[in-house]
């Protein structure tokens, strides 16, 4: 009985092979690719910005990813990544008498911004120009991130030695290389909290 079973199995196997060989020769779907409806094209190789200057740190926050928290007590700016992680940059914050706290949304972003000192600053320092075109000598540096309708912004600086100190008239200063990196990630509408 075992021998009969082996012979029958061999015959069935041979028949199946012959049928599949004929089907393979006909190739009814040659050149046709079936793509599931849920398939999406892989993204083109577009260079995504990466954090090279900021320091990846542990940072517990209830703010959503992409938010910015400025800690004026430690002179650090945190770009929140979520899951208790952030990218930290050193900053210069407001000198005594010019401190402020609050939450605003990014209202605009500019590369090599022009500078128009606020009226309050001109009153304190009449020697300042009323306008300075953007460029390396401009106090706003390489990038400016404007905070709501306030006179404050996160910006670069032409005074790198001020970083880590309380030195500004209220704005948040960063090294030009750091603010240029941050600028790539920040979107108009981003929430910025100054502590």
C-alpha positions as a LaTeX table, in Angstrom:
\begin{tabular}{lrrr}
\hline
Residue & $x$ (\AA) & $y$ (\AA) & $z$ (\AA) \\
\hline
Unk1 & 0.00 & 0.00 & 0.00 \\
Unk2 & 2.90 & 2.27 & 0.81 \\
Unk3 & 4.35 & 1.60 & $-2.65$ \\
Unk4 & 1.02 & 2.50 & $-4.32$ \\
Unk5 & 0.86 & 5.74 & $-2.38$ \\
Unk6 & 4.38 & 6.74 & $-3.48$ \\
Unk7 & 3.56 & 6.01 & $-7.13$ \\
Unk8 & 0.32 & 8.05 & $-6.95$ \\
Unk9 & 2.11 & 10.97 & $-5.27$ \\
Unk10 & 4.82 & 10.96 & $-7.92$ \\
Unk11 & 2.21 & 11.01 & $-10.69$ \\
Unk12 & 0.35 & 13.93 & $-9.14$ \\
Unk13 & 3.62 & 15.84 & $-8.64$ \\
Unk14 & 4.66 & 15.27 & $-12.26$ \\
Unk15 & 1.26 & 16.47 & $-13.53$ \\
Unk16 & 1.43 & 19.61 & $-11.44$ \\
Unk17 & 4.91 & 20.41 & $-12.69$ \\
Unk18 & 3.81 & 20.03 & $-16.28$ \\
Unk19 & 0.79 & 22.32 & $-15.81$ \\
Unk20 & 2.87 & 24.99 & $-14.03$ \\
Unk21 & 5.51 & 24.79 & $-16.75$ \\
Unk22 & 2.87 & 25.47 & $-19.42$ \\
Unk23 & 1.49 & 28.38 & $-17.41$ \\
Unk24 & 4.96 & 29.80 & $-17.02$ \\
Unk25 & 5.53 & 29.65 & $-20.77$ \\
Unk26 & 2.30 & 31.55 & $-21.55$ \\
Unk27 & 3.06 & 34.37 & $-19.04$ \\
Unk28 & $-0.43$ & 35.93 & $-19.16$ \\
Unk29 & 0.58 & 38.80 & $-16.82$ \\
Unk30 & 4.06 & 39.49 & $-18.16$ \\
Unk31 & 4.99 & 43.14 & $-17.61$ \\
Unk32 & 2.02 & 43.82 & $-15.33$ \\
Unk33 & 2.76 & 45.01 & $-11.81$ \\
Unk34 & $-0.02$ & 44.84 & $-9.27$ \\
Unk35 & 0.27 & 47.64 & $-6.70$ \\
Unk36 & $-1.84$ & 47.62 & $-3.54$ \\
Unk37 & $-3.98$ & 50.75 & $-3.05$ \\
Unk38 & $-2.21$ & 51.45 & 0.25 \\
Unk39 & 1.23 & 51.67 & $-1.41$ \\
Unk40 & 2.89 & 55.06 & $-1.45$ \\
Unk41 & 5.92 & 56.07 & $-3.46$ \\
Unk42 & 9.10 & 56.33 & $-1.42$ \\
Unk43 & 10.10 & 59.95 & $-0.85$ \\
Unk44 & 12.65 & 61.38 & $-3.21$ \\
Unk45 & 16.13 & 61.71 & $-1.78$ \\
Unk46 & 15.63 & 65.28 & $-0.55$ \\
Unk47 & 18.21 & 66.37 & 1.98 \\
Unk48 & 16.44 & 66.72 & 5.32 \\
Unk49 & 17.89 & 69.20 & 7.78 \\
Unk50 & 19.65 & 67.66 & 10.75 \\
Unk51 & 20.77 & 68.97 & 14.11 \\
Unk52 & 24.54 & 69.34 & 14.02 \\
Unk53 & 25.10 & 72.36 & 16.28 \\
Unk54 & 22.50 & 71.93 & 19.01 \\
Unk55 & 23.03 & 69.41 & 21.79 \\
Unk56 & 20.52 & 66.56 & 22.13 \\
Unk57 & 19.47 & 66.48 & 25.80 \\
Unk58 & 16.91 & 64.92 & 28.13 \\
Unk59 & 14.21 & 67.51 & 28.72 \\
Unk60 & 10.82 & 66.74 & 30.22 \\
Unk61 & 8.14 & 69.05 & 28.85 \\
Unk62 & 4.40 & 69.01 & 28.27 \\
Unk63 & 4.88 & 71.15 & 25.14 \\
Unk64 & 4.27 & 69.53 & 21.78 \\
Unk65 & 7.18 & 68.59 & 19.52 \\
Unk66 & 8.44 & 71.58 & 17.53 \\
Unk67 & 7.75 & 74.04 & 20.36 \\
Unk68 & 10.51 & 76.27 & 21.72 \\
Unk69 & 11.19 & 76.95 & 25.39 \\
Unk70 & 13.62 & 79.71 & 26.35 \\
Unk71 & 15.02 & 79.43 & 29.88 \\
Unk72 & 16.42 & 82.88 & 30.63 \\
Unk73 & 17.73 & 81.73 & 34.04 \\
Unk74 & 20.17 & 79.28 & 32.45 \\
Unk75 & 20.51 & 81.05 & 29.07 \\
Unk76 & 19.41 & 77.95 & 27.16 \\
Unk77 & 16.90 & 77.55 & 24.34 \\
Unk78 & 15.21 & 74.16 & 23.91 \\
Unk79 & 13.66 & 72.94 & 20.67 \\
Unk80 & 11.26 & 70.26 & 21.94 \\
Unk81 & 11.46 & 66.89 & 20.16 \\
Unk82 & 9.00 & 65.06 & 22.41 \\
Unk83 & 9.42 & 61.88 & 24.44 \\
Unk84 & 11.45 & 63.87 & 27.03 \\
Unk85 & 14.07 & 64.96 & 24.46 \\
Unk86 & 15.06 & 68.37 & 23.14 \\
Unk87 & 17.82 & 70.09 & 21.23 \\
Unk88 & 19.54 & 72.70 & 23.41 \\
Unk89 & 21.32 & 75.86 & 22.27 \\
Unk90 & 23.14 & 78.46 & 24.37 \\
Unk91 & 21.70 & 81.97 & 24.12 \\
Unk92 & 22.06 & 85.52 & 25.41 \\
Unk93 & 18.94 & 86.74 & 27.17 \\
Unk94 & 17.68 & 90.11 & 28.44 \\
Unk95 & 19.87 & 92.15 & 30.73 \\
Unk96 & 18.43 & 93.29 & 34.09 \\
Unk97 & 15.48 & 95.63 & 33.61 \\
Unk98 & 14.62 & 94.19 & 30.19 \\
Unk99 & 13.47 & 90.70 & 31.23 \\
Unk100 & 10.09 & 89.42 & 30.16 \\
Unk101 & 8.15 & 86.16 & 30.21 \\
Unk102 & 5.31 & 84.83 & 28.15 \\
Unk103 & 4.15 & 82.66 & 25.28 \\
Unk104 & 3.93 & 83.83 & 21.69 \\
Unk105 & 3.73 & 82.24 & 18.28 \\
Unk106 & 6.30 & 82.70 & 15.53 \\
Unk107 & 4.81 & 85.30 & 13.21 \\
Unk108 & 7.60 & 85.57 & 10.62 \\
Unk109 & 11.09 & 84.37 & 9.71 \\
Unk110 & 13.77 & 86.28 & 7.82 \\
Unk111 & 17.23 & 85.54 & 6.48 \\
Unk112 & 19.78 & 88.35 & 6.95 \\
Unk113 & 17.11 & 90.68 & 8.34 \\
Unk114 & 17.21 & 94.45 & 8.18 \\
Unk115 & 17.28 & 96.16 & 11.58 \\
Unk116 & 15.14 & 99.07 & 12.69 \\
Unk117 & 15.84 & 99.73 & 16.38 \\
Unk118 & 12.57 & 100.13 & 18.32 \\
Unk119 & 11.64 & 103.64 & 19.43 \\
Unk120 & 12.36 & 102.67 & 23.04 \\
Unk121 & 15.91 & 101.64 & 22.13 \\
Unk122 & 16.49 & 104.78 & 20.06 \\
Unk123 & 15.42 & 106.89 & 23.05 \\
Unk124 & 18.03 & 105.14 & 25.24 \\
Unk125 & 20.73 & 105.15 & 22.59 \\
Unk126 & 20.30 & 108.07 & 20.18 \\
Unk127 & 23.58 & 107.21 & 18.42 \\
Unk128 & 21.97 & 104.14 & 16.85 \\
Unk129 & 20.96 & 104.30 & 13.19 \\
Unk130 & 17.25 & 104.27 & 12.40 \\
Unk131 & 17.88 & 101.55 & 9.80 \\
Unk132 & 20.60 & 99.02 & 9.03 \\
Unk133 & 20.46 & 96.66 & 6.05 \\
Unk134 & 20.90 & 92.94 & 6.69 \\
Unk135 & 24.41 & 91.55 & 6.60 \\
Unk136 & 27.31 & 90.39 & 8.78 \\
Unk137 & 27.61 & 93.74 & 10.62 \\
Unk138 & 23.89 & 93.86 & 11.44 \\
Unk139 & 23.13 & 93.17 & 15.15 \\
Unk140 & 20.33 & 90.74 & 14.19 \\
Unk141 & 22.81 & 88.41 & 12.53 \\
Unk142 & 22.07 & 85.73 & 9.96 \\
Unk143 & 18.42 & 84.89 & 10.81 \\
Unk144 & 15.50 & 86.35 & 12.75 \\
Unk145 & 12.46 & 84.51 & 14.10 \\
Unk146 & 9.78 & 87.07 & 15.04 \\
Unk147 & 7.63 & 86.48 & 18.12 \\
Unk148 & 4.01 & 87.46 & 17.60 \\
Unk149 & 3.35 & 91.20 & 17.48 \\
Unk150 & 6.04 & 91.92 & 20.08 \\
Unk151 & 9.26 & 93.81 & 19.42 \\
Unk152 & 11.15 & 90.64 & 20.39 \\
Unk153 & 12.73 & 87.97 & 18.24 \\
Unk154 & 15.11 & 85.07 & 18.35 \\
Unk155 & 18.03 & 86.15 & 16.19 \\
Unk156 & 21.70 & 85.79 & 15.42 \\
Unk157 & 24.32 & 88.19 & 16.66 \\
Unk158 & 27.44 & 90.03 & 15.63 \\
Unk159 & 28.52 & 89.84 & 19.31 \\
Unk160 & 29.25 & 86.13 & 19.87 \\
Unk161 & 30.89 & 86.88 & 23.24 \\
Unk162 & 27.43 & 87.81 & 24.62 \\
Unk163 & 26.20 & 84.20 & 24.39 \\
Unk164 & 25.64 & 82.69 & 27.82 \\
Unk165 & 25.04 & 86.10 & 29.39 \\
Unk166 & 22.17 & 88.44 & 30.18 \\
Unk167 & 23.08 & 91.03 & 27.57 \\
Unk168 & 20.19 & 91.97 & 25.26 \\
Unk169 & 17.38 & 94.50 & 25.37 \\
Unk170 & 14.86 & 91.64 & 25.48 \\
Unk171 & 15.56 & 89.63 & 22.34 \\
Unk172 & 16.99 & 86.12 & 22.41 \\
Unk173 & 20.44 & 86.06 & 20.78 \\
Unk174 & 22.06 & 82.98 & 19.32 \\
Unk175 & 25.28 & 82.34 & 17.46 \\
Unk176 & 24.66 & 82.85 & 13.74 \\
Unk177 & 25.40 & 79.17 & 13.00 \\
Unk178 & 22.97 & 78.05 & 15.71 \\
Unk179 & 20.08 & 80.31 & 14.69 \\
Unk180 & 20.62 & 79.28 & 11.05 \\
Unk181 & 20.20 & 75.64 & 12.06 \\
Unk182 & 17.16 & 76.30 & 14.27 \\
Unk183 & 15.60 & 78.43 & 11.49 \\
Unk184 & 15.38 & 75.31 & 9.26 \\
Unk185 & 13.10 & 73.54 & 11.75 \\
Unk186 & 10.91 & 76.36 & 13.05 \\
Unk187 & 7.64 & 77.03 & 11.26 \\
Unk188 & 5.46 & 80.14 & 11.35 \\
Unk189 & 2.92 & 79.43 & 14.08 \\
Unk190 & 5.41 & 77.58 & 16.32 \\
Unk191 & 4.76 & 78.22 & 20.02 \\
Unk192 & 7.62 & 79.93 & 21.89 \\
Unk193 & 7.58 & 80.12 & 25.68 \\
Unk194 & 10.00 & 82.43 & 27.49 \\
Unk195 & 10.53 & 81.56 & 31.15 \\
\hline
\end{tabular}
